[in-house]
Amino acid sequence: MPSRSWTLGEWLAYWLEHIVSPEREHNTYVKYESKVRLYLLPHLGKKPLVKLTPAQIRAFMATLTREKVGASARFEVLRVLRNALNRAMREELITRNVALLVDMPKVSKDRGTAWNAREAIAFLRSVRAHRLYAACVLVLVLRLRRSEVLGLRGQDIDFEAGRFTPVKPVQRVKGVGLVLKDLKTEPSQAVLPLPEFCARALGERRELQELERKIAGEHWSQDPDHDLIFSSEHGGMIDPVGFSRTFDRLVKRAGVRRITVRLARHTCGTLLALPEGAPQGGSGDPQAQPDQHDHGRLHARRRRQ
């Protein structure tokens, strides 16, 4: 345990190693560590923890602004500092959190616009032959997170009943690698409807995966209890970051407006806006539309997360 004579930098190092790393998700640790290493340590690391003042923090934030650090990054830096000092208060190292006296940077909420229905359909038609086509369908139509899509297993899907239950997202854990983790909240594990269009795409994905299994032969490697729908060509888990890179390449190839996977999840609302009389295509046709009542249940589930 650091003493009261320690600097802010020493406390931040202790907080990251002994509190954040064992108690929080690896991705959270990585985000916090980068903000500490890139911004907090160079500017405030040598300041005595107990003597840190709001004026020093305001001056630090002003320096970041002059250095052209974006508002979103500055927001996250101050939030990390607040979290670290809150824990220092719990440890009775300081009597107040001076970072709470510094106003948070204003961040624009406009992070871009999801695709409209025409753009979404153009993208799905372009990626129709790609091995991760069905994953793109689930992101756009069901608003699933990339980690949930990549962790979807055969036992999570009931094709006959037309429903599924995502329970094991893929995440990267420090020192371990890619793992299947339990979702954080019970509402996340609700049984959800599986629209026919999505079911067809998943069925085709299973057929392609069986072909990949045969081609890989003895090089195929996957734990028996995993049965991942979306695996690498040799059966392993797909890194969510790698999926995002693949998605970016597919978007560029499709020639549609470039958006992120996170923003693509919000496209499902525009797909619902298509007229009920929209052409109903054959197997895998991006114009085939899921039931709107089903989407209401899916959206309600997302609002609870």
VOPAGU-2260 file (C-alpha; in pm, 1 decimal, decimal comma):
REM VOPAGU-2260
SITE   aa  ch    i         X         Y         Z
SITE  MET   A    0       0,0       0,0       0,0
SITE  PRO   A    1     148,3     338,8     -98,5
SITE  SER   A    2     212,0     586,1     179,8
SITE  ARG   A    3      70,1     937,5     204,1
SITE  SER   A    4     403,7    1072,0      80,0
SITE  TRP   A    5     367,4     908,1    -257,9
SITE  THR   A    6     319,7    1105,7    -577,6
SITE  LEU   A    7      15,0    1089,5    -800,7
SITE  GLY   A    8     216,4     882,0   -1047,6
SITE  GLU   A    9     300,8     624,3    -783,2
SITE  TRP   A   10     -62,1     601,8    -675,7
SITE  LEU   A   11    -180,1     562,7   -1036,3
SITE  ALA   A   12      70,4     280,1   -1091,4
SITE  TYR   A   13     -50,1     104,4    -774,2
SITE  TRP   A   14    -416,7     161,3    -865,4
SITE  LEU   A   15    -370,7      11,9   -1213,0
SITE  GLU   A   16    -174,6    -293,1   -1099,6
SITE  HIS   A   17    -351,0    -386,0    -776,6
SITE  ILE   A   18    -707,5    -257,8    -825,4
SITE  VAL   A   19    -797,3    -207,3   -1190,5
SITE  SER   A   20    -613,4    -507,1   -1336,4
SITE  PRO   A   21    -758,4    -776,2   -1103,7
SITE  GLU   A   22   -1106,7    -626,0   -1068,3
SITE  ARG   A   23   -1195,9    -487,7   -1411,5
SITE  GLU   A   24   -1219,4    -626,1   -1764,9
SITE  HIS   A   25    -893,7    -634,5   -1961,2
SITE  ASN   A   26   -1023,9    -382,7   -2215,3
SITE  THR   A   27   -1100,6    -140,7   -1932,3
SITE  TYR   A   28    -751,3    -182,9   -1793,5
SITE  VAL   A   29    -597,5    -116,7   -2134,8
SITE  LYS   A   30    -801,1     201,2   -2176,4
SITE  TYR   A   31    -714,6     330,1   -1829,9
SITE  GLU   A   32    -346,6     242,4   -1863,3
SITE  SER   A   33    -314,8     428,1   -2192,6
SITE  LYS   A   34    -467,9     745,3   -2046,7
SITE  VAL   A   35    -235,6     726,0   -1746,7
SITE  ARG   A   36      75,9     658,9   -1954,1
SITE  LEU   A   37      12,7     908,2   -2233,6
SITE  TYR   A   38    -136,3    1199,3   -2043,6
SITE  LEU   A   39    -147,7    1182,6   -1665,0
SITE  LEU   A   40     204,5    1063,3   -1586,2
SITE  PRO   A   41     390,6    1309,1   -1813,6
SITE  HIS   A   42     201,4    1611,5   -1679,7
SITE  LEU   A   43      92,3    1530,5   -1323,8
SITE  GLY   A   44     287,1    1220,6   -1225,1
SITE  LYS   A   45     536,9    1399,5    -997,9
SITE  LYS   A   46     273,1    1597,5    -807,6
SITE  PRO   A   47     228,8    1492,9    -440,3
SITE  LEU   A   48     -98,8    1304,2    -414,3
SITE  VAL   A   49    -218,9    1486,0    -103,1
SITE  LYS   A   50    -127,8    1829,8    -242,9
SITE  LEU   A   51    -296,3    1798,7    -581,9
SITE  THR   A   52    -525,1    2097,9    -645,4
SITE  PRO   A   53    -812,8    2177,7    -882,6
SITE  ALA   A   54    -601,5    2459,7   -1029,8
SITE  GLN   A   55    -326,5    2214,0   -1125,4
SITE  ILE   A   56    -577,3    1985,8   -1293,4
SITE  ARG   A   57    -737,6    2275,5   -1482,0
SITE  ALA   A   58    -396,1    2385,0   -1603,0
SITE  PHE   A   59    -326,5    2026,4   -1711,8
SITE  MET   A   60    -654,7    2009,0   -1906,4
SITE  ALA   A   61    -577,7    2342,9   -2070,6
SITE  THR   A   62    -239,6    2205,1   -2177,3
SITE  LEU   A   63    -407,4    1906,7   -2341,2
SITE  THR   A   64    -635,5    2145,5   -2528,4
SITE  ARG   A   65    -337,4    2345,6   -2655,0
SITE  GLU   A   66    -171,2    2020,9   -2762,3
SITE  LYS   A   67    -477,4    1950,2   -2979,2
SITE  VAL   A   68    -589,4    1647,4   -2777,3
SITE  GLY   A   69    -950,6    1580,7   -2878,1
SITE  ALA   A   70   -1242,2    1654,6   -2648,3
SITE  SER   A   71   -1336,5    1286,1   -2621,9
SITE  ALA   A   72    -983,6    1192,0   -2515,3
SITE  ARG   A   73    -969,7    1477,9   -2263,0
SITE  PHE   A   74   -1304,7    1366,1   -2124,7
SITE  GLU   A   75   -1174,5    1011,2   -2074,4
SITE  VAL   A   76    -849,3    1133,8   -1916,1
SITE  LEU   A   77   -1034,7    1337,2   -1655,1
SITE  ARG   A   78   -1274,5    1051,3   -1590,6
SITE  VAL   A   79    -982,9     813,5   -1527,7
SITE  LEU   A   80    -828,3    1063,7   -1286,7
SITE  ARG   A   81   -1158,2    1100,4   -1102,4
SITE  ASN   A   82   -1190,0     723,1   -1069,4
SITE  ALA   A   83    -834,7     688,7    -940,5
SITE  LEU   A   84    -881,3     964,1    -682,2
SITE  ASN   A   85   -1215,1     820,0    -571,1
SITE  ARG   A   86   -1033,3     499,9    -485,7
SITE  ALA   A   87    -760,7     695,5    -307,6
SITE  MET   A   88   -1033,0     847,4     -88,6
SITE  ARG   A   89   -1167,7     499,9      -7,9
SITE  GLU   A   90    -815,8     399,4      91,2
SITE  GLU   A   91    -805,9     710,4     315,5
SITE  LEU   A   92    -502,3     847,3     135,8
SITE  ILE   A   93    -675,7    1178,3      58,2
SITE  THR   A   94    -973,1    1356,0     211,5
SITE  ARG   A   95   -1139,6    1481,7    -107,2
SITE  ASN   A   96   -1140,4    1423,3    -481,7
SITE  VAL   A   97   -1020,1    1752,0    -629,4
SITE  ALA   A   98   -1080,5    1625,1    -984,2
SITE  LEU   A   99   -1454,3    1644,8    -916,0
SITE  LEU   A  100   -1416,7    2022,7    -886,0
SITE  VAL   A  101   -1294,5    2046,2   -1246,5
SITE  ASP   A  102   -1560,2    2064,0   -1517,6
SITE  MET   A  103   -1567,0    1780,3   -1768,9
SITE  PRO   A  104   -1488,0    1879,4   -2131,0
SITE  LYS   A  105   -1791,7    1918,2   -2352,4
SITE  VAL   A  106   -1809,6    1636,1   -2603,0
SITE  SER   A  107   -2032,5    1641,3   -2906,8
SITE  LYS   A  108   -2285,0    1359,1   -2900,3
SITE  ASP   A  109   -2292,7    1347,4   -3278,3
SITE  ARG   A  110   -2066,8    1051,7   -3350,2
SITE  GLY   A  111   -2199,1     999,0   -3699,1
SITE  THR   A  112   -2511,8     865,4   -3863,0
SITE  ALA   A  113   -2600,2     501,9   -3914,8
SITE  TRP   A  114   -2664,3     375,9   -4264,9
SITE  ASN   A  115   -3002,3     424,8   -4422,9
SITE  ALA   A  116   -3179,6     120,0   -4564,3
SITE  ARG   A  117   -3038,5     169,5   -4913,9
SITE  GLU   A  118   -2679,8     183,2   -4784,0
SITE  ALA   A  119   -2729,9    -119,5   -4559,8
SITE  ILE   A  120   -2874,0    -327,9   -4843,3
SITE  ALA   A  121   -2593,4    -220,7   -5078,2
SITE  PHE   A  122   -2336,3    -327,6   -4817,9
SITE  LEU   A  123   -2498,2    -667,0   -4753,9
SITE  ARG   A  124   -2521,4    -737,9   -5125,3
SITE  SER   A  125   -2152,5    -652,1   -5164,0
SITE  VAL   A  126   -2038,9    -887,4   -4884,9
SITE  ARG   A  127   -2280,4   -1167,9   -4977,1
SITE  ALA   A  128   -1999,3   -1408,3   -5070,0
SITE  HIS   A  129   -1775,9   -1332,1   -4771,4
SITE  ARG   A  130   -1734,6   -1598,7   -4502,4
SITE  LEU   A  131   -1846,5   -1349,8   -4233,8
SITE  TYR   A  132   -2153,1   -1230,2   -4423,5
SITE  ALA   A  133   -2386,9   -1375,1   -4159,5
SITE  ALA   A  134   -2196,6   -1190,0   -3885,6
SITE  CYS   A  135   -2254,7    -863,6   -4069,6
SITE  VAL   A  136   -2624,6    -951,2   -4096,6
SITE  LEU   A  137   -2651,8   -1001,5   -3720,1
SITE  VAL   A  138   -2476,5    -672,7   -3648,4
SITE  LEU   A  139   -2701,2    -474,6   -3882,4
SITE  VAL   A  140   -3033,8    -650,4   -3829,5
SITE  LEU   A  141   -3022,4    -765,5   -3466,3
SITE  ARG   A  142   -2799,1    -487,8   -3328,0
SITE  LEU   A  143   -2567,2    -740,1   -3163,3
SITE  ARG   A  144   -2226,6    -631,0   -3040,8
SITE  ARG   A  145   -1930,2    -774,5   -3225,3
SITE  SER   A  146   -1823,3    -973,6   -2916,0
SITE  GLU   A  147   -2172,1   -1127,0   -2887,8
SITE  VAL   A  148   -2179,8   -1220,8   -3255,3
SITE  LEU   A  149   -1836,4   -1383,4   -3243,5
SITE  GLY   A  150   -1925,6   -1575,4   -2926,0
SITE  LEU   A  151   -2249,3   -1718,6   -3062,3
SITE  ARG   A  152   -2250,0   -2099,1   -3033,9
SITE  GLY   A  153   -2460,0   -2369,0   -3192,5
SITE  GLN   A  154   -2627,7   -2448,3   -2859,1
SITE  ASP   A  155   -2734,0   -2083,7   -2825,3
SITE  ILE   A  156   -2961,3   -2106,5   -3131,2
SITE  ASP   A  157   -3296,0   -2285,8   -3168,2
SITE  PHE   A  158   -3365,0   -2278,5   -3541,3
SITE  GLU   A  159   -3694,9   -2465,6   -3512,8
SITE  ALA   A  160   -3836,1   -2225,6   -3255,5
SITE  GLY   A  161   -3679,8   -1922,7   -3425,2
SITE  ARG   A  162   -3498,5   -1787,9   -3122,0
SITE  PHE   A  163   -3149,1   -1752,3   -2975,4
SITE  THR   A  164   -2973,3   -1658,1   -2651,3
SITE  PRO   A  165   -2632,0   -1487,0   -2672,0
SITE  VAL   A  166   -2453,7   -1568,6   -2347,1
SITE  LYS   A  167   -2079,8   -1595,3   -2420,3
SITE  PRO   A  168   -1912,1   -1291,2   -2578,5
SITE  VAL   A  169   -1554,2   -1325,2   -2703,3
SITE  GLN   A  170   -1308,5   -1107,4   -2511,6
SITE  ARG   A  171    -933,3   -1081,0   -2486,0
SITE  VAL   A  172    -790,1   -1137,2   -2138,2
SITE  LYS   A  173    -440,4   -1022,5   -2046,9
SITE  GLY   A  174    -198,0   -1311,4   -2025,6
SITE  VAL   A  175    -458,1   -1560,3   -2152,3
SITE  GLY   A  176    -574,8   -1450,9   -2496,2
SITE  LEU   A  177    -923,1   -1484,6   -2643,0
SITE  VAL   A  178   -1183,5   -1640,1   -2412,6
SITE  LEU   A  179   -1560,0   -1683,8   -2393,5
SITE  LYS   A  180   -1691,4   -1486,4   -2097,8
SITE  ASP   A  181   -2032,1   -1471,0   -1935,1
SITE  LEU   A  182   -2242,9   -1166,6   -2013,1
SITE  LYS   A  183   -2256,7    -917,7   -1727,3
SITE  THR   A  184   -2631,2    -891,7   -1666,6
SITE  GLU   A  185   -2924,7   -1129,7   -1654,7
SITE  PRO   A  186   -3136,0    -923,3   -1899,7
SITE  SER   A  187   -2857,4    -974,5   -2152,3
SITE  GLN   A  188   -2929,5   -1347,3   -2141,7
SITE  ALA   A  189   -3297,1   -1320,4   -2236,7
SITE  VAL   A  190   -3425,6   -1550,0   -2510,7
SITE  LEU   A  191   -3455,7   -1338,4   -2824,6
SITE  PRO   A  192   -3642,3   -1388,4   -3153,0
SITE  LEU   A  193   -3442,6   -1499,0   -3456,1
SITE  PRO   A  194   -3592,6   -1350,2   -3774,9
SITE  GLU   A  195   -3613,1   -1586,0   -4070,2
SITE  PHE   A  196   -3368,7   -1379,6   -4275,9
SITE  CYS   A  197   -3105,5   -1408,3   -4002,6
SITE  ALA   A  198   -3175,5   -1779,0   -3954,5
SITE  ARG   A  199   -3113,8   -1842,2   -4324,8
SITE  ALA   A  200   -2785,0   -1653,4   -4313,5
SITE  LEU   A  201   -2675,5   -1851,8   -4006,3
SITE  GLY   A  202   -2775,7   -2179,3   -4169,7
SITE  GLU   A  203   -2562,5   -2098,4   -4471,6
SITE  ARG   A  204   -2277,0   -2004,0   -4241,4
SITE  ARG   A  205   -2297,3   -2347,0   -4075,4
SITE  GLU   A  206   -2277,2   -2516,0   -4415,9
SITE  LEU   A  207   -1971,8   -2310,0   -4508,0
SITE  GLN   A  208   -1812,1   -2382,7   -4172,1
SITE  GLU   A  209   -1850,8   -2756,1   -4226,7
SITE  LEU   A  210   -1669,1   -2716,6   -4558,0
SITE  GLU   A  211   -1393,6   -2520,1   -4383,9
SITE  ARG   A  212   -1367,7   -2796,9   -4124,9
SITE  LYS   A  213   -1315,0   -3057,7   -4395,9
SITE  ILE   A  214   -1056,1   -2845,0   -4574,8
SITE  ALA   A  215    -865,2   -2779,4   -4249,7
SITE  GLY   A  216    -863,8   -3149,1   -4164,6
SITE  GLU   A  217    -627,1   -3225,7   -3877,7
SITE  HIS   A  218    -548,4   -2855,5   -3844,5
SITE  TRP   A  219    -902,9   -2782,5   -3725,6
SITE  SER   A  220    -897,4   -2691,4   -3355,6
SITE  GLN   A  221   -1196,4   -2597,4   -3142,6
SITE  ASP   A  222   -1306,8   -2697,6   -2792,8
SITE  PRO   A  223   -1604,1   -2939,7   -2811,0
SITE  ASP   A  224   -1818,3   -2722,7   -2582,4
SITE  HIS   A  225   -1755,6   -2408,8   -2787,4
SITE  ASP   A  226   -1917,5   -2497,0   -3122,6
SITE  LEU   A  227   -1867,6   -2139,2   -3239,0
SITE  ILE   A  228   -2073,4   -2025,5   -3536,0
SITE  PHE   A  229   -1812,9   -1770,0   -3636,8
SITE  SER   A  230   -1468,2   -1922,8   -3611,5
SITE  SER   A  231   -1143,8   -1876,6   -3796,2
SITE  GLU   A  232   -1075,6   -2100,9   -4093,4
SITE  HIS   A  233    -907,8   -2342,5   -3852,3
SITE  GLY   A  234   -1176,2   -2332,9   -3582,7
SITE  GLY   A  235   -1032,5   -2077,6   -3341,4
SITE  MET   A  236   -1201,0   -1773,1   -3194,8
SITE  ILE   A  237   -1203,2   -1450,2   -3395,4
SITE  ASP   A  238   -1060,9   -1141,6   -3228,3
SITE  PRO   A  239   -1326,2    -864,2   -3207,3
SITE  VAL   A  240   -1060,9    -609,9   -3307,9
SITE  GLY   A  241    -975,9    -821,9   -3609,7
SITE  PHE   A  242   -1344,5    -840,5   -3700,5
SITE  SER   A  243   -1363,6    -460,9   -3692,2
SITE  ARG   A  244   -1069,8    -442,0   -3932,5
SITE  THR   A  245   -1236,9    -690,3   -4164,4
SITE  PHE   A  246   -1560,5    -491,3   -4146,0
SITE  ASP   A  247   -1372,0    -173,0   -4237,4
SITE  ARG   A  248   -1220,0    -340,3   -4542,9
SITE  LEU   A  249   -1558,7    -473,3   -4652,0
SITE  VAL   A  250   -1717,1    -130,4   -4616,3
SITE  LYS   A  251   -1443,2      25,0   -4829,1
SITE  ARG   A  252   -1482,4    -246,4   -5092,1
SITE  ALA   A  253   -1859,7    -199,0   -5099,1
SITE  GLY   A  254   -1820,2     168,1   -5182,2
SITE  VAL   A  255   -2071,8     282,2   -4920,5
SITE  ARG   A  256   -2029,9     555,3   -4662,2
SITE  ARG   A  257   -1768,5     446,3   -4408,3
SITE  ILE   A  258   -1896,1     383,6   -4055,6
SITE  THR   A  259   -1776,0     175,7   -3761,9
SITE  VAL   A  260   -1915,5    -155,5   -3640,5
SITE  ARG   A  261   -2050,0      23,6   -3332,7
SITE  LEU   A  262   -2242,8     269,1   -3549,2
SITE  ALA   A  263   -2354,1      -5,3   -3788,3
SITE  ARG   A  264   -2547,2    -162,9   -3499,0
SITE  HIS   A  265   -2785,7     131,7   -3510,7
SITE  THR   A  266   -2875,0      62,8   -3873,3
SITE  CYS   A  267   -3149,0    -184,7   -3779,5
SITE  GLY   A  268   -3395,4     100,2   -3720,3
SITE  THR   A  269   -3357,2     217,5   -4079,1
SITE  LEU   A  270   -3415,5    -136,2   -4206,4
SITE  LEU   A  271   -3742,8    -145,6   -4013,3
SITE  ALA   A  272   -3851,4     172,7   -4187,2
SITE  LEU   A  273   -3876,9      -7,1   -4521,2
SITE  PRO   A  274   -4234,9     -48,3   -4646,8
SITE  GLU   A  275   -4402,6    -371,3   -4548,6
SITE  GLY   A  276   -4443,1    -437,9   -4917,2
SITE  ALA   A  277   -4069,6    -437,6   -4981,2
SITE  PRO   A  278   -3961,2    -723,8   -5208,7
SITE  GLN   A  279   -3913,4   -1047,3   -5019,6
SITE  GLY   A  280   -3605,5   -1210,3   -5165,6
SITE  GLY   A  281   -3491,8   -1566,2   -5166,6
SITE  SER   A  282   -3244,6   -1727,4   -4930,0
SITE  GLY   A  283   -3001,7   -1472,2   -4795,3
SITE  ASP   A  284   -3155,4   -1176,7   -4986,7
SITE  PRO   A  285   -3076,5    -856,1   -4793,9
SITE  GLN   A  286   -3422,0    -721,6   -4880,8
SITE  ALA   A  287   -3599,5    -989,5   -4679,3
SITE  GLN   A  288   -3721,3    -811,7   -4367,7
SITE  PRO   A  289   -3754,1    -942,5   -4011,0
SITE  ASP   A  290   -4076,9    -905,5   -3820,3
SITE  GLN   A  291   -4120,4    -560,5   -3658,0
SITE  HIS   A  292   -4268,8    -705,2   -3339,0
SITE  ASP   A  293   -3954,5    -913,6   -3296,7
SITE  HIS   A  294   -3740,6    -604,3   -3332,7
SITE  GLY   A  295   -3940,2    -433,9   -3061,1
SITE  ARG   A  296   -3833,7    -708,1   -2822,2
SITE  LEU   A  297   -3473,6    -682,8   -2937,7
SITE  HIS   A  298   -3466,4    -306,4   -2882,7
SITE  ALA   A  299   -3622,5    -339,5   -2539,2
SITE  ARG   A  300   -3347,3    -582,0   -2444,3
SITE  ARG   A  301   -3079,0    -338,6   -2563,5
SITE  ARG   A  302   -3223,3     -52,5   -2359,4
SITE  ARG   A  303   -3187,0    -260,1   -2042,3
SITE  GLN   A  304   -2812,3    -314,9   -2097,4
